[in-house]
Amino acid sequence: MAMNNRLASHTIGVAFVVVLAGCTGTPTASERQARADVDAVRSMYRPGDAKPTLPNLSKDSPLADYLRFAMLNNPRVEAEYYAWAASVERITGARSLPDPRITFEADITSMLETVMPGLMIDLPGPGKLRAAGDVATGESRASYFRFEIEVLRTAMALKSSYFRLHFLEDTLRVQRETLALLEDLETQAQQQVAAGRSGIQDVLRAQIDREQLLTQIANLEDSRGVLLAEFRAALGLRPDDSTVPAPDTFEASPPPPPADQILALAAAHNPKLRQMEAEVRRGEAMIDLARTSRVPDFSIGIMADVKASPVMWRPTGSITLPIWRDKIAAEIAAAQLEKRSSEARLSAEQIGVAADLASMLYMYRESTRNIDLYSVTLLPKARQSLDAARSGYAAGRSSFLDVIDAERQLLVFDLSLVEARTQRELSLASLSLLIAGTAPEGAPILPTAPAPSKEANP
């Protein structure tokens, strides 16, 4: 009898030790793929869970180095990376069995009659764990594409501030050249006044335009600080961090491929579209999970009365009864509606990408035509017109108003050329990054993101 009690106690104790020692579940194929994806990105983005060596930037660094610095250092990208990595970890919890429970019962009257330790295990119905794992996998895929979107947005922000900084310097150059011209015109007007060939109003007109231009130059120089702050923010730096200088060189973007090629690239690479597709697949998994609510869950266990002689074993079991049909139908209907909502958002995004493509291509073509118009035709003619007006004013054949009008027209054309070049570069950046989804070289993203696989419960 004593031996039987000891045997029972030993058996229960071994069971407790096994439970407390911990077990490892079997990862699904989609979970293994998700973890492999995280490892691949981690090796580029956070090797050893630390930032990689960032490019050493100088004023002569190429744009590619600035882009790589921004993508690896921007905290918004980092936040989305860790959110994605966390969503992959949640797949394991979703597909795992619930924790077993250690139970204990005792019967007590005037003395301890029975002592019954035990072990209870909950077993979800067939297919439930697989469906829950598929839902978590779909969520992790959508989370990955949110990370990729943030990588491309960071690259876009860097390029945008890079282009606007460069063209700000171009604008300031044009304004300073115009200021020098106005000072020369003022001197010429003063000479005409001294010679008695014109009135003081010519000098005043030149001075009025000069003062207006000085204020515009001061405003532009002041705006440089705002653009530098945006540039540093895209790099993941504080606005007052001057350790990374703005580049002195400028790299123009290549022309875009034909519209049909851009649409094909967008269908294959645009992370927003792929996020929407992942959400549709998640919706399908949610329907499968909702349908498993019709299946009952089970609990099994065993208890032992270690005071009885011989030891009395008490197996236990229970089963849920999914009898509330209206609740089950509502869960399935909600999942189906959620999937339809995801499909509608995908369709809307596809339409939006096509509309954005048309808009950006138009902006590119318009700015290209304007660049040709101003640089080839209008600016040379405006300079000739100004030269003719100045010569005529010196000879008394034209008024100072003709000179000022010609100078203002030249300034307008110069600034319009700068604006057209800015518009061209911004439209090309948007076409490449936000529409086609073409990541810059060195971007810490997956080269191709494999679609999640469905499988039977192992």
RODO-2510 file (C-alpha; in nm, 4 decimals, decimal comma):
residues 458
     n   res          X          Y          Z
     1     m     0,0000     0,0000     0,0000
     2     a     0,2734     0,2409     0,0907
     3     m     0,4544     0,1406    -0,2246
     4     n     0,1467     0,2169    -0,4342
     5     n     0,1139     0,5585    -0,2724
     6     r     0,4766     0,6327    -0,3411
     7     l     0,4374     0,5157    -0,7014
     8     a     0,1355     0,7391    -0,7530
     9     s     0,3084     1,0369    -0,5975
    10     h     0,6117     0,9710    -0,8132
    11     t     0,4006     0,9489    -1,1292
    12     i     0,2178     1,2724    -1,0575
    13     g     0,5466     1,4417    -0,9653
    14     v     0,7085     1,3344    -1,2933
    15     a     0,4088     1,4713    -1,4841
    16     f     0,4376     1,8037    -1,3031
    17     v     0,8113     1,8235    -1,3742
    18     v     0,7539     1,7561    -1,7440
    19     v     0,4883     2,0277    -1,7581
    20     l     0,6942     2,2806    -1,5649
    21     a     1,0066     2,2044    -1,7690
    22     g     0,8269     2,3409    -2,0724
    23     c     0,7565     2,2044    -2,4206
    24     t     0,8058     2,3372    -2,7710
    25     g     0,5344     2,3364    -3,0318
    26     t     0,5759     2,2611    -3,4008
    27     p     0,6040     2,5779    -3,6135
    28     t     0,4006     2,5903    -3,9316
    29     a     0,5577     2,6455    -4,2732
    30     s     0,4222     3,0025    -4,2856
    31     e     0,5669     3,0731    -3,9407
    32     r     0,9074     2,9406    -4,0455
    33     q     0,8950     3,1585    -4,3562
    34     a     0,7979     3,4646    -4,1528
    35     r     1,0878     3,4100    -3,9134
    36     a     1,3262     3,3603    -4,2061
    37     d     1,2057     3,6921    -4,3499
    38     v     1,2697     3,8700    -4,0192
    39     d     1,6181     3,7164    -3,9999
    40     a     1,6948     3,8281    -4,3568
    41     v     1,5914     4,1872    -4,2887
    42     r     1,7571     4,1884    -3,9447
    43     s     2,0934     4,0960    -4,1003
    44     m     2,0764     4,4152    -4,3068
    45     y     1,8841     4,6472    -4,0783
    46     r     1,9653     4,5525    -3,7184
    47     p     2,2473     4,2936    -3,7138
    48     g     2,2931     4,1786    -3,3569
    49     d     1,9869     4,3925    -3,2695
    50     a     2,2031     4,7051    -3,3139
    51     k     2,2306     4,9678    -3,5851
    52     p     2,4698     4,8759    -3,8650
    53     t     2,7622     5,0999    -3,9520
    54     l     2,6095     5,4080    -4,1140
    55     p     2,7686     5,5783    -4,4155
    56     n     3,0164     5,8514    -4,3271
    57     l     2,8491     6,1485    -4,4943
    58     s     3,0226     6,4592    -4,6274
    59     k     2,9197     6,7396    -4,8629
    60     d     3,0531     6,5338    -5,1538
    61     s     2,8691     6,2124    -5,0636
    62     p     2,6417     6,0707    -5,3347
    63     l     2,2666     6,0729    -5,2886
    64     a     2,2702     5,6925    -5,2482
    65     d     2,4714     5,7272    -4,9250
    66     y     2,2279     5,9828    -4,7845
    67     l     1,9361     5,7547    -4,8729
    68     r     2,0965     5,4527    -4,7066
    69     f     2,1739     5,6589    -4,3941
    70     a     1,8104     5,7725    -4,3757
    71     m     1,6589     5,4271    -4,4248
    72     l     1,8844     5,2713    -4,1594
    73     n     1,8615     5,5548    -3,9061
    74     n     1,5093     5,6986    -3,9246
    75     p     1,3130     5,6076    -3,6073
    76     r     0,9840     5,5813    -3,7970
    77     v     1,1312     5,2979    -4,0018
    78     e     1,2664     5,1400    -3,6833
    79     a     0,9242     5,1547    -3,5170
    80     e     0,7592     4,9733    -3,8084
    81     y     1,0395     4,7155    -3,8165
    82     y     0,9899     4,6198    -3,4523
    83     a     0,6109     4,6208    -3,4946
    84     w     0,6514     4,3722    -3,7797
    85     a     0,8962     4,1560    -3,5806
    86     a     0,6503     4,1538    -3,2886
    87     s     0,3650     4,0451    -3,5179
    88     v     0,5751     3,7490    -3,6342
    89     e     0,6299     3,6441    -3,2727
    90     r     0,2532     3,6457    -3,2197
    91     i     0,2113     3,3682    -3,4789
    92     t     0,3605     3,1217    -3,2299
    93     g     0,1110     3,2167    -2,9609
    94     a    -0,1814     3,1936    -3,2014
    95     r    -0,1019     2,8411    -3,3257
    96     s    -0,0002     2,6991    -2,9853
    97     l    -0,2076     2,4888    -2,7496
    98     p    -0,3335     2,6558    -2,4318
    99     d    -0,1171     2,6041    -2,1239
   100     p    -0,2031     2,2886    -1,9264
   101     r    -0,3400     2,3350    -1,5759
   102     i    -0,2283     2,1695    -1,2526
   103     t    -0,5318     2,0941    -1,0360
   104     f    -0,5745     2,0023    -0,6714
   105     e    -0,8675     1,8753    -0,4723
   106     a    -0,9052     1,7517    -0,1155
   107     d    -1,1890     1,6168     0,0985
   108     i    -1,1760     1,7344     0,4589
   109     t    -1,4054     1,6395     0,7445
   110     s    -1,2567     1,6178     1,0892
   111     m    -0,9456     1,4993     0,9125
   112     l    -0,7909     1,5011     0,5669
   113     e    -0,9790     1,2304     0,3806
   114     t    -0,8446     1,2626     0,0231
   115     v    -0,5642     1,4474    -0,1567
   116     m    -0,6026     1,4588    -0,5338
   117     p    -0,3426     1,6440    -0,7422
   118     g    -0,4012     1,6349    -1,1160
   119     l    -0,3294     1,7662    -1,4618
   120     m    -0,5786     1,9186    -1,7064
   121     i    -0,5211     1,9992    -2,0744
   122     d    -0,7476     2,2071    -2,3028
   123     l    -0,7649     2,0907    -2,6655
   124     p    -0,9169     2,3358    -2,9173
   125     g    -1,1345     2,1737    -3,1819
   126     p    -0,9801     2,0436    -3,5043
   127     g    -0,8597     2,3201    -3,7371
   128     k    -0,8849     2,6010    -3,4836
   129     l    -0,5134     2,6397    -3,4162
   130     r    -0,4263     2,6256    -3,7855
   131     a    -0,6870     2,8915    -3,8656
   132     a    -0,5686     3,1144    -3,5788
   133     g    -0,2096     3,0774    -3,7018
   134     d    -0,3171     3,1738    -4,0549
   135     v    -0,4859     3,4893    -3,9213
   136     a    -0,1710     3,5864    -3,7291
   137     t     0,0394     3,5159    -4,0389
   138     g    -0,1827     3,7438    -4,2472
   139     e    -0,1438     4,0182    -3,9872
   140     s     0,2350     3,9780    -3,9926
   141     r     0,2431     4,0027    -4,3731
   142     a     0,0429     4,3255    -4,3653
   143     s     0,2744     4,4552    -4,0928
   144     y     0,5802     4,3797    -4,3076
   145     f     0,4432     4,5887    -4,5918
   146     r     0,3757     4,8755    -4,3517
   147     f     0,7470     4,8579    -4,2694
   148     e     0,8347     4,8633    -4,6396
   149     i     0,6001     5,1582    -4,6989
   150     e     0,7804     5,3524    -4,4247
   151     v     1,1171     5,2731    -4,5846
   152     l     0,9969     5,4184    -4,9158
   153     r     0,8318     5,7183    -4,7484
   154     t     1,1576     5,7949    -4,5705
   155     a     1,3450     5,7767    -4,8996
   156     m     1,0822     6,0056    -5,0548
   157     a     1,1121     6,2569    -4,7693
   158     l     1,4904     6,2572    -4,8048
   159     k     1,4753     6,3043    -5,1804
   160     s     1,2115     6,5758    -5,1537
   161     s     1,4143     6,7836    -4,9078
   162     y     1,7330     6,7116    -5,1071
   163     f     1,5786     6,8461    -5,4290
   164     r     1,4183     7,1454    -5,2598
   165     l     1,7463     7,2378    -5,0895
   166     h     1,9255     7,2270    -5,4212
   167     f     1,6641     7,4318    -5,6006
   168     l     1,6528     7,6796    -5,3128
   169     e     2,0179     7,7498    -5,3853
   170     d     1,9291     7,7882    -5,7533
   171     t     1,6530     8,0337    -5,6613
   172     l     1,8901     8,2331    -5,4422
   173     r     2,1446     8,2403    -5,7245
   174     v     1,8812     8,3797    -5,9625
   175     q     1,7684     8,6380    -5,7060
   176     r     2,1240     8,7538    -5,6369
   177     e     2,2005     8,7838    -6,0066
   178     t     1,8834     8,9892    -6,0436
   179     l     1,9852     9,2033    -5,7447
   180     a     2,3208     9,2759    -5,9083
   181     l     2,1359     9,3662    -6,2267
   182     l     1,9033     9,6028    -6,0400
   183     e     2,1968     9,7732    -5,8724
   184     d     2,3507     9,8204    -6,2171
   185     l     2,0202     9,9561    -6,3487
   186     e     1,9963    10,1958    -6,0559
   187     t     2,3442    10,3259    -6,1359
   188     q     2,2431    10,3667    -6,5001
   189     a     1,9285    10,5565    -6,3972
   190     q     2,1320    10,7859    -6,1721
   191     q     2,3593    10,8605    -6,4670
   192     q     2,0595    10,9438    -6,6827
   193     v     1,9229    11,1739    -6,4129
   194     a     2,2596    11,3456    -6,3794
   195     a     2,2666    11,3993    -6,7554
   196     g     1,9148    11,5461    -6,7456
   197     r     1,7717    11,2781    -6,9717
   198     s     1,5299    11,1290    -6,7138
   199     g     1,3633    11,2031    -6,3817
   200     i     1,4315    11,0818    -6,0318
   201     q     1,1356    10,8419    -6,0600
   202     d     1,3551    10,5999    -6,2593
   203     v     1,5990    10,5768    -5,9707
   204     l     1,3123    10,5258    -5,7269
   205     r     1,1642    10,2444    -5,9365
   206     a     1,4965    10,0640    -5,9356
   207     q     1,5304    10,1141    -5,5598
   208     i     1,1750     9,9837    -5,4959
   209     d     1,2434     9,6634    -5,6912
   210     r     1,5821     9,6259    -5,5215
   211     e     1,4329     9,6520    -5,1726
   212     q     1,1595     9,4024    -5,2584
   213     l     1,4219     9,1637    -5,3893
   214     l     1,6365     9,2023    -5,0781
   215     t     1,3384     9,1014    -4,8646
   216     q     1,2678     8,7999    -5,0856
   217     i     1,6318     8,6911    -5,0566
   218     a     1,6191     8,7276    -4,6780
   219     n     1,3026     8,5168    -4,6671
   220     l     1,4592     8,2483    -4,8863
   221     e     1,7742     8,2357    -4,6749
   222     d     1,5576     8,2056    -4,3662
   223     s     1,3642     7,9155    -4,5232
   224     r     1,6897     7,7243    -4,5638
   225     g     1,6729     7,6436    -4,1931
   226     v     1,3290     7,4835    -4,2380
   227     l     1,4472     7,2723    -4,5306
   228     l     1,7601     7,1672    -4,3424
   229     a     1,5437     7,0624    -4,0476
   230     e     1,3271     6,8508    -4,2819
   231     f     1,6399     6,7049    -4,4418
   232     r     1,7838     6,6080    -4,1024
   233     a     1,4486     6,4703    -3,9873
   234     a     1,4419     6,2405    -4,2918
   235     l     1,7912     6,1248    -4,1906
   236     g     1,6605     6,0491    -3,8424
   237     l     1,8508     6,3386    -3,6847
   238     r     1,7389     6,6231    -3,4616
   239     p     1,6876     6,9618    -3,6343
   240     d     1,9829     7,1124    -3,4463
   241     d     2,2172     6,8225    -3,5305
   242     s     2,4772     6,9653    -3,7693
   243     t     2,7045     6,6598    -3,7738
   244     v     2,5746     6,5618    -4,1179
   245     p     2,6186     6,8370    -4,3773
   246     a     2,3824     6,8963    -4,6655
   247     p     2,5275     6,7810    -4,9985
   248     d     2,6920     7,0290    -5,2333
   249     t     2,6433     6,8145    -5,5410
   250     f     2,3189     6,7391    -5,7207
   251     e     2,2177     6,4200    -5,9015
   252     a     1,9336     6,4404    -6,1510
   253     s     1,6939     6,1467    -6,1811
   254     p     1,6725     5,9371    -6,4986
   255     p     1,3543     5,9573    -6,7072
   256     p     1,0738     5,7130    -6,6171
   257     p     0,9867     5,3973    -6,8113
   258     p     0,6619     5,3859    -7,0130
   259     a     0,3350     5,3997    -6,8214
   260     d     0,2499     5,0324    -6,8791
   261     q     0,5861     4,9269    -6,7325
   262     i     0,5315     5,1459    -6,4268
   263     l     0,1873     4,9870    -6,3738
   264     a     0,3434     4,6411    -6,4017
   265     l     0,6086     4,7395    -6,1469
   266     a     0,3404     4,8768    -5,9162
   267     a     0,1391     4,5548    -5,9375
   268     a     0,4490     4,3544    -5,8441
   269     h     0,6236     4,5849    -5,5960
   270     n     0,3963     4,8610    -5,4651
   271     p     0,3920     4,7847    -5,0901
   272     k     0,0566     4,9539    -5,0331
   273     l    -0,1090     4,7235    -5,2847
   274     r     0,0683     4,4221    -5,1382
   275     q    -0,0406     4,5235    -4,7885
   276     m    -0,3997     4,5334    -4,9112
   277     e    -0,3555     4,1898    -5,0714
   278     a    -0,2195     4,0565    -4,7408
   279     e    -0,5242     4,1961    -4,5627
   280     v    -0,7511     4,0151    -4,8099
   281     r    -0,5683     3,6890    -4,7339
   282     r    -0,6025     3,7643    -4,3637
   283     g    -0,9766     3,8099    -4,4223
   284     e    -0,9928     3,4646    -4,5815
   285     a    -0,8158     3,3182    -4,2779
   286     m    -1,0592     3,4979    -4,0458
   287     i    -1,3504     3,3328    -4,2290
   288     d    -1,1882     2,9925    -4,1782
   289     l    -1,1352     3,0715    -3,8103
   290     a    -1,4943     3,1902    -3,7671
   291     r    -1,6248     2,8683    -3,9224
   292     t    -1,4346     2,6634    -3,6639
   293     s    -1,6544     2,8181    -3,3944
   294     r    -1,9034     2,5434    -3,4872
   295     v    -1,6515     2,2848    -3,3646
   296     p    -1,6496     2,1999    -2,9928
   297     d    -1,3403     2,2281    -2,7731
   298     f    -1,2240     1,9569    -2,5371
   299     s    -1,0597     1,9332    -2,1951
   300     i    -0,9035     1,6146    -2,0614
   301     g    -0,7205     1,5417    -1,7397
   302     i    -0,6401     1,2965    -1,4714
   303     m    -0,6354     1,3142    -1,0924
   304     a    -0,5011     1,0727    -0,8330
   305     d    -0,6131     1,0238    -0,4757
   306     v    -0,2742     0,9674    -0,3191
   307     k    -0,4212     0,8860     0,0232
   308     a    -0,6313     0,5951    -0,1014
   309     s    -0,4936     0,2447    -0,0858
   310     p    -0,4708     0,1386    -0,3552
   311     v    -0,4336     0,4760    -0,5273
   312     m    -0,7569     0,5807    -0,6926
   313     w    -0,7226     0,7381    -1,0399
   314     r    -0,9913     0,9768    -1,1612
   315     p    -0,9843     1,0619    -1,5321
   316     t    -1,1852     1,3703    -1,6248
   317     g    -1,3036     1,5261    -1,9470
   318     s    -1,5335     1,7945    -2,0798
   319     i    -1,6571     1,9280    -2,4112
   320     t    -1,8011     2,2648    -2,5062
   321     l    -2,1390     2,2771    -2,6745
   322     p    -2,1489     2,5413    -2,9521
   323     i    -2,5250     2,5742    -2,9425
   324     w    -2,5657     2,9504    -2,9982
   325     r    -2,6165     2,9398    -3,3724
   326     d    -2,6930     3,3084    -3,4037
   327     k    -2,3560     3,3925    -3,2473
   328     i    -2,1736     3,1524    -3,4814
   329     a    -2,3562     3,2914    -3,7842
   330     a    -2,2727     3,6474    -3,6766
   331     e    -1,9028     3,5648    -3,6384
   332     i    -1,8896     3,4094    -3,9857
   333     a    -2,0850     3,6989    -4,1387
   334     a    -1,8565     3,9546    -3,9728
   335     a    -1,5472     3,7799    -4,1100
   336     q    -1,7000     3,7659    -4,4605
   337     l    -1,7884     4,1344    -4,4468
   338     e    -1,4397     4,2192    -4,3247
   339     k    -1,2928     4,0342    -4,6217
   340     r    -1,5216     4,2226    -4,8617
   341     s    -1,4126     4,5467    -4,7020
   342     s    -1,0477     4,4486    -4,7580
   343     e    -1,1219     4,3605    -5,1210
   344     a    -1,2922     4,6972    -5,1711
   345     r    -0,9942     4,8801    -5,0170
   346     l    -0,7616     4,6881    -5,2492
   347     s    -0,9705     4,7875    -5,5524
   348     a    -0,9763     5,1486    -5,4345
   349     e    -0,6007     5,1475    -5,3874
   350     q    -0,5469     4,9995    -5,7354
   351     i    -0,7625     5,2753    -5,8820
   352     g    -0,5776     5,5327    -5,6725
   353     v    -0,2385     5,4076    -5,7912
   354     a    -0,3521     5,4315    -6,1534
   355     a    -0,4824     5,7861    -6,0937
   356     d    -0,1617     5,8888    -5,9151
   357     l     0,0396     5,7440    -6,2016
   358     a    -0,1550     5,9506    -6,4549
   359     s    -0,1121     6,2636    -6,2422
   360     m     0,2618     6,2164    -6,1863
   361     l     0,3263     6,1338    -6,5528
   362     y     0,1394     6,4486    -6,6522
   363     m     0,3418     6,6505    -6,4018
   364     y     0,6613     6,5010    -6,5418
   365     r     0,5661     6,5746    -6,9036
   366     e     0,4478     6,9251    -6,8169
   367     s     0,7644     7,0098    -6,6267
   368     t     0,9825     6,8648    -6,9042
   369     r     0,8046     7,0805    -7,1633
   370     n     0,8377     7,3859    -6,9403
   371     i     1,2099     7,3226    -6,8879
   372     d     1,2597     7,3106    -7,2641
   373     l     1,0423     7,6190    -7,3135
   374     y     1,2209     7,8352    -7,0586
   375     s     1,5785     7,7183    -7,1128
   376     v     1,5736     7,6987    -7,4935
   377     t     1,3291     7,9709    -7,5982
   378     l     1,2041     8,2178    -7,3391
   379     l     1,5153     8,2896    -7,1324
   380     p     1,7410     8,3688    -7,4313
   381     k     1,4717     8,5970    -7,5713
   382     a     1,4146     8,7632    -7,2328
   383     r     1,7891     8,8380    -7,2029
   384     q     1,7898     8,9831    -7,5538
   385     s     1,4864     9,1923    -7,4654
   386     l     1,6564     9,3258    -7,1507
   387     d     1,9755     9,4060    -7,3375
   388     a     1,7744     9,5904    -7,6056
   389     a     1,5767     9,7848    -7,3431
   390     r     1,8932     9,8896    -7,1608
   391     s     2,0580    10,0003    -7,4848
   392     g     1,7469    10,1923    -7,5874
   393     y     1,7266    10,3566    -7,2432
   394     a     2,0900    10,4634    -7,2631
   395     a     2,0260    10,6107    -7,6079
   396     g     1,6962    10,7719    -7,5074
   397     r     1,4877    10,5523    -7,7365
   398     s     1,2990    10,3670    -7,4570
   399     s     1,1772    10,4417    -7,1067
   400     f     1,3028    10,3028    -6,7786
   401     l     0,9687    10,1239    -6,7417
   402     d     1,0648     9,9179    -7,0480
   403     v     1,3894     9,8204    -6,8747
   404     i     1,2167     9,7300    -6,5477
   405     d     0,9499     9,5251    -6,7298
   406     a     1,2178     9,3359    -6,9198
   407     e     1,4112     9,2724    -6,5962
   408     r     1,0988     9,1460    -6,4190
   409     q     1,0138     8,9179    -6,7114
   410     l     1,3624     8,7695    -6,7038
   411     l     1,3299     8,7057    -6,3292
   412     v     0,9918     8,5353    -6,3749
   413     f     1,1316     8,3054    -6,6454
   414     d     1,4398     8,2221    -6,4382
   415     l     1,2304     8,1315    -6,1349
   416     s     0,9827     7,9366    -6,3493
   417     l     1,2717     7,7278    -6,4842
   418     v     1,3834     7,6469    -6,1297
   419     e     1,0257     7,5554    -6,0325
   420     a     0,9878     7,3302    -6,3389
   421     r     1,3103     7,1478    -6,2539
   422     t     1,1910     7,0990    -5,8967
   423     q     0,8538     6,9705    -6,0161
   424     r     1,0251     6,7278    -6,2550
   425     e     1,2459     6,5760    -5,9843
   426     l     0,9627     6,5448    -5,7318
   427     s     0,7368     6,3743    -5,9863
   428     l     1,0150     6,1299    -6,0806
   429     a     1,0789     6,0494    -5,7141
   430     s     0,7082     5,9861    -5,6579
   431     l     0,6833     5,7655    -5,9684
   432     s     0,9800     5,5555    -5,8620
   433     l     0,9254     5,5277    -5,4870
   434     l     0,5574     5,5732    -5,4055
   435     i     0,3940     5,4346    -5,7221
   436     a     0,6298     5,1761    -5,8735
   437     g     0,7571     5,0814    -5,5276
   438     t     1,1161     5,0588    -5,6494
   439     a     1,3359     5,0772    -5,3407
   440     p     1,6734     5,2552    -5,3529
   441     e     1,9864     5,0441    -5,3561
   442     g     2,0733     4,9227    -5,0069
   443     a     1,7158     4,9398    -4,8765
   444     p     1,6688     4,6968    -4,5834
   445     i     1,3741     4,5113    -4,7338
   446     l     1,3080     4,1676    -4,8765
   447     p     1,4000     4,1371    -5,2458
   448     t     1,0766     3,9500    -5,3074
   449     a     0,8176     3,8903    -5,0385
   450     p     0,6853     3,5342    -5,0753
   451     a     0,3156     3,4803    -5,0385
   452     p     0,2124     3,3028    -4,7207
   453     s     0,1409     2,9338    -4,7584
   454     k    -0,1605     2,7459    -4,6268
   455     e    -0,1162     2,4007    -4,4822
   456     a    -0,2877     2,1348    -4,2806
   457     n    -0,2505     2,1327    -3,9060
   458     p     0,0664     1,9323    -3,8285
***
